[in-house]
């Protein structure tokens, strides 16, 4: 009997390993569906809004421990839910693009109805958390979700090149949500400056991606600006946005000399490379580097805002 049990152990271990691999695979598919990278980057901006609200109102984070937890969890869940709904809606065009054809919603690894359920459940749960933080935070979370899912994903993304601009409204909301957890009145200009910075930052970021993937967008029938207007006009628009972003970032001069100087260096550096694009022949390579610069710029800028409160 002992020998029989022993002989079955390799099969049992194999079954356990297979089940573990399937669980890990499902977890990875869920993270891909909710676009965990986007969730994480937006949490940085939401936390910055929250942190600056505490700083400028003279409040302690310990006094707002519960709202802090609620607003960060709620923001993450609403964004994850919106991204899941975006994947559900775009499952017909995602297979046409190399960048998105591996998404579980596009390959069928996760059934469409389950992607939809995931999006709805995460969104509603996130809004409930935001409501626990403050009604104002929930309002902005709901507004951002509606713009992203209904206005951007379902309508403008497929019909007009202005989709990037409108989509930027939704992407600029997280700092307002974070601030609203501490100061629901939003009477200070600071949260609106954060919103402005996020709004202006997004077009050059996403247009750089659109240049990189222009043929994929064309094949999928998505009217991104490089598809309908070409590279030259797209480049010039990107330069204008970055040029406006530099003074916009300096509106937070109340954070002190350290932040102001660092923001100026970051902004002018990005602007210089943006202008360089007018003189380069390899526009796709330029756009690829612009995309990377945009990601690093945003992360560093918002980290500088937080760091400046300690100096």
N, C-alpha and C positions, 0 to 999 in steps of 0.2 A: 504493500500500500504506500509506504514512504517513497519507494522508487517511482511509482506511478505519479505521485504528486510532484516529485522533483522533475520528472520528465515534462510536465506541463508548464513549469515555471518560465521557460523561454518564450512560450506562446503568450503567457499572461503579461510578461514584461513588454513584448512586442505590441500587445493590444493597448497597454497603458501608454506606451510611447506614441502610438498612433493617435490615441485620444488626445494626448498632450499637444501633439503637432497640430491637430485639427482645431483645438482650442486656441492655440497661439495664432494659427492662420486666421481664424474668425476674428480674434482681437485686432490683428493687424488690418483686416479688411474694414472693421468698424472705424478704426483710427483714420484710415484712408478716406472713408465715406464722410466722416465729419470734418475732414481737412484739418488735422490736428496742428499743422504748421500755422495755418491762419488763426486758429483758436489761440495758440500761444502768443503770436505776435500782437493780437488784439488785446490780450490780457495785460501785456506790458503797457499799452497806452491807457487802458482802463485803470490800472493800478496807479499810473502816473497822475491821472486826473484825481483819483481818490487821495493820493499822497499830497498833492499840491493843495487840495481843499483843506486837509488837516493843517498843513503848514500856514496857509494864508488866513485861516480862521483861528489859529492858535489852539487847535484841539489835539488831544492825545489819541493815538491809535488804539490804546487800551480802552478808552471810553467808547469807541465805536467798533469794538471787536466783533459783535454780532453783525452789524451792517456790512463790515468789511468782508466777512465770510460769505454773507448772502449775496453781495453785489458781485464778487469775483466768481463765485460758483454760478450765479445766474447769468452773468455775461458769457462765461464759457459755454454754458448749456444752450443759450439762445443762439450764439454764433454757430455752435456745432449743429443745432437743429436747422438753422438756415442753410448751412452748407449741405446737409443731408437732403433737404428739399430741393436745393439747387441741382444736386446730382440726380435726383428723381426726375426732375423736369428735363434735364439735359441728356438723359440716357439715349436719346435718339441721335444726337449730334456728337456726343463724346467718343463713340467708336471711330469717327472720321478724323480724329486728331490724335497724333502720336502722344502728345502730352497727357491726354485724358483717356485714351483707349484702354488703359489698364485698370481703370476704376472698377470696383466690384459691381457698381450699378450698371456699368457699360458691358462688362463681361458676363453678367448674370450670376456671379458668385453669390451675390445677395439679391434675392428676388425683389422686384420693384415695389411690391406691396410692403415688404419689410423695410425697405429704404424710406418709403413714405411714412410708415408707422414710427420709425426711429426719429425722423425729422419732426413729426408732430409732437411726439412724447417729449423729446428733448426741448423743443421750443416752449411748450406749455409749462414744463417743469422749471425751465429757466426764468420764464416770466413770473412764475409764482415766487421764486427766490428773489427776483428783483423787486417785486411788490413788498416782500418782507423787509427789504432794505429801505425802500421809499417809493411811494407812488410815482414820483417824478422819474426815478430810475427805470421803473417798469414802463412808463410812457415812452421814454426814449428807446428802450429796448424793443418795444412793440413797433414803434415807428420805423426803426432801422430794419427790423425783420420784414415789415410790409414792403418797404422800398426795395430791399434786396431780392426778395422772392417774387413779388408781384410785378413791380414796376421794372426792375432791372432784368431778372432772369426770364420771366414769362413774356415780357413785351419788348423793351428797348434793345436788349442784347441781340435779338433776332431781326430787328427792323431798322435801327438807326445808329450811326457812329457816335451819337451823343451818349450812348450807353455807358461809356467810361465815366463821363461827368456825373450822371445821375447815380451810378453805382458808388461813386465817391461819397455821396451824401450818407449812405448807409455805413460805409467804412469809417467815416469820421465821427460816428456816434459814441464809441466806447469811452473816450475821455469824459464826455458829458454824463454818461451813466455812472462812472466812477465818482465824479464830483458830486452828483446828485445824492449819493448815499450819505454824504457828510453835510452838504449844504443844498437842500432841495430847491431853495429859492433861485439859485443860479444868478444872483445879482452881480457877482463879480465878473469882470471882463475876462479873467484868466481862462475859465473853461471854454469860452467862445473863441479865444485865441487858439487853444488846443484843437478845437473843432476845425478852425480855419487852416491850421497847419496840416492836419490830417487830410482835409479836403483837397488842398493844393498839391500835396505830396503824391496823391494816388494817380492822377493822370500820367505824369512822366514815368512812373513806375510801371503801370500797366501798358502804356504805349510802347515802352521798351520791349516788354514781353510780346506785344502784338507784332512788332517788327521782326523779332526773332522767329515767330511762328506764323508769319504772314501767309504762307502757302497753306498751312493747316486751317487757318481761319477762312481763307478763300474757299477751300474745298468743302468746309462745313457750312458755308453760306452765311457766316457771321460778319456783318458789315463794320468791322473795326476800321479805325481811321486809315491805317496803312493800306488796307484793302481797297477802300473807296477813293482815297485821295493821294495815295503814294507816299514814299518815304520823305521827300523833301518837305512837304507841308507838315507831316507828323513831327519831323525833327524840329522845325521852327516852333510848333506849339509846345513841344517838350521844353525847349529853351525858355520860352515865355513863362511857363509854369515854375521852372526852377528859379528863374530870375525874380519872380514874385514871392516865391517861398523864402528867399533869403531875408528880405525885410520883415516878412510875416513872423519868422522865427525870432527876430530881434524885438518884437513887441513884448516879449517876456523879459525885458531888461530889468524888471523889478527883482529878478532872481539874482542879480548881481553882475559884477564885472567878469567873473570867471565864466559864467554861462554865456554872457553876451559875446565875449571874445571867442570862445570855443564854437559857438553857433555860427559866428561870422566866418571863421576858418572853414568849418564843415561846408557851409552853404556856398561860399565862393569857390571852394575846391570842386564841388559838384558842378557848379555853373561853368567853370572853366572847361571841364571835360565835356559838358553838354555842348558848348560852343565849338569845341574841337571837332565835334561830329560833322560840322559843316565843311570841314576840310579833309575828311578822310574818305577813302574810296570804299573801304570795307564797312559799310553801314551796319550790317548784321553783327559783326564783331563789336562794333561800337555800342550797339544796342544791348548786346549781351553784358558788356562791362557796365553800361548804364544801369541795367537791372540789378546787378550785384551792388553797385554803389548806392542805389536807392534803398536797398534793404539795410545796408550798414549805416547809412545816414540816419534813417528813422530810429534804429535801435540806439545808436550813439547819442542822438539828440535827446531822446526821452530819458536815457540814463543820465545825461548831463543835467537835465531838469531836476531829477531826484538828488543827484550828487550836490548840486548847487545849494540845496536846503541845509546841507551839513557844513557848508563853508562860511 
